[in-house]
Amino acid sequence: MEDVERWWNGAWGRLARRDVWLRKDGDHWEVEALAGGVEGHSNTWKFFCEPDARAFLDRLLDDGRGGWRRLTVGAWGRRDRKEQPDRGGP
């Protein structure tokens, strides 16, 4: 699974923090939403095409609060999340 995009709501702290990933694996796509930082709760949705995955991602980011920031995929990718201590930042 390849991380394509990562978004963070700009909020600090485990109660307010939200992260969203868009991933691709061949022709399959998934969106993961994490609430609460490293020890939080996540949900994952799977899609058969990019437009459907991006439409769902847009709905998640349209939360009425704004502040979402697109982060560079790489060092903070999903696979690193459990190994990195939550320092409150992206």
PyMOL CGO cylinders between C-alpha atoms (Angstrom):
from pymol import cmd
from pymol.cgo import CYLINDER

trace = [
    CYLINDER, 0.00, 0.00, 0.00, 1.48, 3.34, -1.07, 0.3, 1, 1, 1, 1, 1, 1,
    CYLINDER, 1.48, 3.34, -1.07, 0.73, 6.56, 0.82, 0.3, 1, 1, 1, 1, 1, 1,
    CYLINDER, 0.73, 6.56, 0.82, -0.44, 9.11, -1.77, 0.3, 1, 1, 1, 1, 1, 1,
    CYLINDER, -0.44, 9.11, -1.77, -1.57, 12.00, 0.46, 0.3, 1, 1, 1, 1, 1, 1,
    CYLINDER, -1.57, 12.00, 0.46, -1.78, 12.80, 4.14, 0.3, 1, 1, 1, 1, 1, 1,
    CYLINDER, -1.78, 12.80, 4.14, -3.83, 15.53, 5.79, 0.3, 1, 1, 1, 1, 1, 1,
    CYLINDER, -3.83, 15.53, 5.79, -3.79, 16.90, 9.35, 0.3, 1, 1, 1, 1, 1, 1,
    CYLINDER, -3.79, 16.90, 9.35, -6.45, 19.16, 10.84, 0.3, 1, 1, 1, 1, 1, 1,
    CYLINDER, -6.45, 19.16, 10.84, -3.87, 21.44, 12.48, 0.3, 1, 1, 1, 1, 1, 1,
    CYLINDER, -3.87, 21.44, 12.48, -5.14, 20.71, 15.99, 0.3, 1, 1, 1, 1, 1, 1,
    CYLINDER, -5.14, 20.71, 15.99, -2.81, 19.73, 18.83, 0.3, 1, 1, 1, 1, 1, 1,
    CYLINDER, -2.81, 19.73, 18.83, -3.69, 17.23, 21.51, 0.3, 1, 1, 1, 1, 1, 1,
    CYLINDER, -3.69, 17.23, 21.51, -5.21, 13.80, 21.49, 0.3, 1, 1, 1, 1, 1, 1,
    CYLINDER, -5.21, 13.80, 21.49, -8.82, 14.95, 21.77, 0.3, 1, 1, 1, 1, 1, 1,
    CYLINDER, -8.82, 14.95, 21.77, -8.76, 17.38, 18.84, 0.3, 1, 1, 1, 1, 1, 1,
    CYLINDER, -8.76, 17.38, 18.84, -6.20, 15.91, 16.45, 0.3, 1, 1, 1, 1, 1, 1,
    CYLINDER, -6.20, 15.91, 16.45, -7.36, 14.31, 13.20, 0.3, 1, 1, 1, 1, 1, 1,
    CYLINDER, -7.36, 14.31, 13.20, -5.28, 12.73, 10.42, 0.3, 1, 1, 1, 1, 1, 1,
    CYLINDER, -5.28, 12.73, 10.42, -6.45, 11.39, 7.06, 0.3, 1, 1, 1, 1, 1, 1,
    CYLINDER, -6.45, 11.39, 7.06, -4.48, 9.28, 4.58, 0.3, 1, 1, 1, 1, 1, 1,
    CYLINDER, -4.48, 9.28, 4.58, -5.19, 8.48, 0.93, 0.3, 1, 1, 1, 1, 1, 1,
    CYLINDER, -5.19, 8.48, 0.93, -3.49, 5.26, -0.20, 0.3, 1, 1, 1, 1, 1, 1,
    CYLINDER, -3.49, 5.26, -0.20, -3.16, 3.24, -3.38, 0.3, 1, 1, 1, 1, 1, 1,
    CYLINDER, -3.16, 3.24, -3.38, -2.43, -0.44, -3.96, 0.3, 1, 1, 1, 1, 1, 1,
    CYLINDER, -2.43, -0.44, -3.96, -2.46, -1.23, -7.65, 0.3, 1, 1, 1, 1, 1, 1,
    CYLINDER, -2.46, -1.23, -7.65, -5.98, -0.40, -8.83, 0.3, 1, 1, 1, 1, 1, 1,
    CYLINDER, -5.98, -0.40, -8.83, -7.42, -0.25, -5.30, 0.3, 1, 1, 1, 1, 1, 1,
    CYLINDER, -7.42, -0.25, -5.30, -7.64, 2.83, -3.10, 0.3, 1, 1, 1, 1, 1, 1,
    CYLINDER, -7.64, 2.83, -3.10, -8.28, 3.39, 0.58, 0.3, 1, 1, 1, 1, 1, 1,
    CYLINDER, -8.28, 3.39, 0.58, -8.91, 6.31, 2.90, 0.3, 1, 1, 1, 1, 1, 1,
    CYLINDER, -8.91, 6.31, 2.90, -7.99, 6.08, 6.57, 0.3, 1, 1, 1, 1, 1, 1,
    CYLINDER, -7.99, 6.08, 6.57, -9.21, 8.59, 9.15, 0.3, 1, 1, 1, 1, 1, 1,
    CYLINDER, -9.21, 8.59, 9.15, -7.49, 8.70, 12.54, 0.3, 1, 1, 1, 1, 1, 1,
    CYLINDER, -7.49, 8.70, 12.54, -8.93, 10.59, 15.50, 0.3, 1, 1, 1, 1, 1, 1,
    CYLINDER, -8.93, 10.59, 15.50, -6.85, 11.24, 18.58, 0.3, 1, 1, 1, 1, 1, 1,
    CYLINDER, -6.85, 11.24, 18.58, -3.22, 10.77, 17.58, 0.3, 1, 1, 1, 1, 1, 1,
    CYLINDER, -3.22, 10.77, 17.58, -1.16, 7.61, 17.91, 0.3, 1, 1, 1, 1, 1, 1,
    CYLINDER, -1.16, 7.61, 17.91, -3.38, 6.06, 20.56, 0.3, 1, 1, 1, 1, 1, 1,
    CYLINDER, -3.38, 6.06, 20.56, -6.59, 7.17, 18.88, 0.3, 1, 1, 1, 1, 1, 1,
    CYLINDER, -6.59, 7.17, 18.88, -9.21, 5.34, 16.84, 0.3, 1, 1, 1, 1, 1, 1,
    CYLINDER, -9.21, 5.34, 16.84, -9.02, 4.83, 13.08, 0.3, 1, 1, 1, 1, 1, 1,
    CYLINDER, -9.02, 4.83, 13.08, -11.46, 3.81, 10.38, 0.3, 1, 1, 1, 1, 1, 1,
    CYLINDER, -11.46, 3.81, 10.38, -10.54, 2.66, 6.88, 0.3, 1, 1, 1, 1, 1, 1,
    CYLINDER, -10.54, 2.66, 6.88, -12.70, 2.69, 3.74, 0.3, 1, 1, 1, 1, 1, 1,
    CYLINDER, -12.70, 2.69, 3.74, -11.78, 0.87, 0.52, 0.3, 1, 1, 1, 1, 1, 1,
    CYLINDER, -11.78, 0.87, 0.52, -12.58, 1.99, -3.04, 0.3, 1, 1, 1, 1, 1, 1,
    CYLINDER, -12.58, 1.99, -3.04, -12.20, 0.54, -6.52, 0.3, 1, 1, 1, 1, 1, 1,
    CYLINDER, -12.20, 0.54, -6.52, -11.32, 3.85, -8.21, 0.3, 1, 1, 1, 1, 1, 1,
    CYLINDER, -11.32, 3.85, -8.21, -9.48, 7.07, -7.44, 0.3, 1, 1, 1, 1, 1, 1,
    CYLINDER, -9.48, 7.07, -7.44, -12.43, 9.45, -8.07, 0.3, 1, 1, 1, 1, 1, 1,
    CYLINDER, -12.43, 9.45, -8.07, -14.56, 7.66, -5.45, 0.3, 1, 1, 1, 1, 1, 1,
    CYLINDER, -14.56, 7.66, -5.45, -11.71, 7.66, -2.92, 0.3, 1, 1, 1, 1, 1, 1,
    CYLINDER, -11.71, 7.66, -2.92, -11.01, 11.37, -3.50, 0.3, 1, 1, 1, 1, 1, 1,
    CYLINDER, -11.01, 11.37, -3.50, -14.71, 12.25, -3.23, 0.3, 1, 1, 1, 1, 1, 1,
    CYLINDER, -14.71, 12.25, -3.23, -14.85, 10.51, 0.14, 0.3, 1, 1, 1, 1, 1, 1,
    CYLINDER, -14.85, 10.51, 0.14, -11.62, 12.22, 1.23, 0.3, 1, 1, 1, 1, 1, 1,
    CYLINDER, -11.62, 12.22, 1.23, -13.16, 15.59, 0.30, 0.3, 1, 1, 1, 1, 1, 1,
    CYLINDER, -13.16, 15.59, 0.30, -16.20, 14.82, 2.46, 0.3, 1, 1, 1, 1, 1, 1,
    CYLINDER, -16.20, 14.82, 2.46, -13.98, 14.00, 5.44, 0.3, 1, 1, 1, 1, 1, 1,
    CYLINDER, -13.98, 14.00, 5.44, -12.01, 17.24, 5.01, 0.3, 1, 1, 1, 1, 1, 1,
    CYLINDER, -12.01, 17.24, 5.01, -15.19, 19.31, 4.69, 0.3, 1, 1, 1, 1, 1, 1,
    CYLINDER, -15.19, 19.31, 4.69, -15.87, 19.22, 8.42, 0.3, 1, 1, 1, 1, 1, 1,
    CYLINDER, -15.87, 19.22, 8.42, -16.96, 22.85, 8.80, 0.3, 1, 1, 1, 1, 1, 1,
    CYLINDER, -16.96, 22.85, 8.80, -13.91, 23.76, 10.88, 0.3, 1, 1, 1, 1, 1, 1,
    CYLINDER, -13.91, 23.76, 10.88, -11.24, 24.05, 8.21, 0.3, 1, 1, 1, 1, 1, 1,
    CYLINDER, -11.24, 24.05, 8.21, -7.58, 24.23, 9.07, 0.3, 1, 1, 1, 1, 1, 1,
    CYLINDER, -7.58, 24.23, 9.07, -6.68, 21.04, 7.19, 0.3, 1, 1, 1, 1, 1, 1,
    CYLINDER, -6.68, 21.04, 7.19, -3.07, 20.91, 6.00, 0.3, 1, 1, 1, 1, 1, 1,
    CYLINDER, -3.07, 20.91, 6.00, -1.65, 18.61, 3.39, 0.3, 1, 1, 1, 1, 1, 1,
    CYLINDER, -1.65, 18.61, 3.39, 1.53, 17.05, 4.74, 0.3, 1, 1, 1, 1, 1, 1,
    CYLINDER, 1.53, 17.05, 4.74, 4.46, 15.58, 2.87, 0.3, 1, 1, 1, 1, 1, 1,
    CYLINDER, 4.46, 15.58, 2.87, 4.11, 11.83, 2.59, 0.3, 1, 1, 1, 1, 1, 1,
    CYLINDER, 4.11, 11.83, 2.59, 7.20, 10.02, 3.79, 0.3, 1, 1, 1, 1, 1, 1,
    CYLINDER, 7.20, 10.02, 3.79, 8.68, 10.22, 7.26, 0.3, 1, 1, 1, 1, 1, 1,
    CYLINDER, 8.68, 10.22, 7.26, 5.22, 10.56, 8.82, 0.3, 1, 1, 1, 1, 1, 1,
    CYLINDER, 5.22, 10.56, 8.82, 3.55, 7.87, 6.70, 0.3, 1, 1, 1, 1, 1, 1,
    CYLINDER, 3.55, 7.87, 6.70, 1.08, 5.39, 8.23, 0.3, 1, 1, 1, 1, 1, 1,
    CYLINDER, 1.08, 5.39, 8.23, 3.65, 2.67, 8.74, 0.3, 1, 1, 1, 1, 1, 1,
    CYLINDER, 3.65, 2.67, 8.74, 5.80, 4.98, 10.89, 0.3, 1, 1, 1, 1, 1, 1,
    CYLINDER, 5.80, 4.98, 10.89, 2.92, 6.18, 13.05, 0.3, 1, 1, 1, 1, 1, 1,
    CYLINDER, 2.92, 6.18, 13.05, 3.03, 3.46, 15.70, 0.3, 1, 1, 1, 1, 1, 1,
    CYLINDER, 3.03, 3.46, 15.70, 6.81, 3.65, 15.97, 0.3, 1, 1, 1, 1, 1, 1,
    CYLINDER, 6.81, 3.65, 15.97, 6.96, 7.42, 16.47, 0.3, 1, 1, 1, 1, 1, 1,
    CYLINDER, 6.96, 7.42, 16.47, 6.08, 8.98, 19.81, 0.3, 1, 1, 1, 1, 1, 1,
    CYLINDER, 6.08, 8.98, 19.81, 3.18, 11.41, 19.53, 0.3, 1, 1, 1, 1, 1, 1,
    CYLINDER, 3.18, 11.41, 19.53, 4.73, 14.81, 19.99, 0.3, 1, 1, 1, 1, 1, 1,
    CYLINDER, 4.73, 14.81, 19.99, 1.54, 16.60, 19.02, 0.3, 1, 1, 1, 1, 1, 1,
    CYLINDER, 1.54, 16.60, 19.02, 2.89, 17.69, 15.64, 0.3, 1, 1, 1, 1, 1, 1,
    CYLINDER, 2.89, 17.69, 15.64, 2.47, 16.34, 12.17, 0.3, 1, 1, 1, 1, 1, 1,
]
cmd.load_cgo(trace, "trace")
